[in-house]
Amino acid sequence: NAGVTQTPKFQVLKTGQSMTLQCAQDMNHNSMYWYRQDPGMGLRLIYYSASEGTTDKGEVPNGYNVSRLNKREFSLRLESAAPSQTSVYFCASREPGRGMVETQYFGPGTRLLVL
Amino acid sequence: AQSVTQPDIHITVSEGASLELRCNYSYGATPYLFWYVQSPGQGLQLLLKYFSGDTLVQGIKGFEAEFKRSQSSFNLRKPSVHWSDAAEYFCAVLKAAGNKLTFGGGTRVLVKP
């Protein structure tokens, strides 16, 4: 049971390049999330997927797209990277709990530098 | 709108001393509250969570937190810190609709020998 895994761990891009960040979970969770972490700002939600086949915008979706490929995988795509997207990106999945009480589990993160 | 504030950006504490990290929230309904820890280069790990019931909750690694509704606070404490507790700590509140977590800005803890 690996939990939540992310690839790559590190990436350097030039402005305008595209790339896809991969996330997978093996806990059979329905909901998955993408966050970005910037100094002093905590984590901010980019997109989330409540279940396979559905995605919704979070707090900072501009410049990103997502795909919920199947129950396990949730990818984040930058079509045309900008320096403002330099950040650490975290994927998370949500453990279903009793009623509305649930907990998110986080992957190790992807550090992205856009030059 | 909900928000989470962690007033202290950095805290330095001696090994063996006690630690308290502050967290204040604003949220219209009964909050679901969390504390996460992030070690350097690692992802976030859940320390503890409060949903209801006893306002003093115990977590992993010897941490505890106390929910005080009157002060809109959920402060994290540890009686005696270890060098391995050096990390960044995040408080978060759960917004029930969509199950979205809102995070505070984080408090970085440095442990002196």
Interface residues (C-beta under 8 A of the other chain):
Chain A: V4 S31 G40 M41 G42 L43 R44 L45 Y48 A50 D56 G58 F90 A92 R94 M100 V101 E102 T103 Q104 Y105 F106 G107 P108 G109
Chain B: V4 I9 Y32 F34 Y36 Q42 G43 L44 Q45 L46 K49 F51 F90 A92 L94 A96 G98 N99 K100 L101 F103 G104 G105 G106
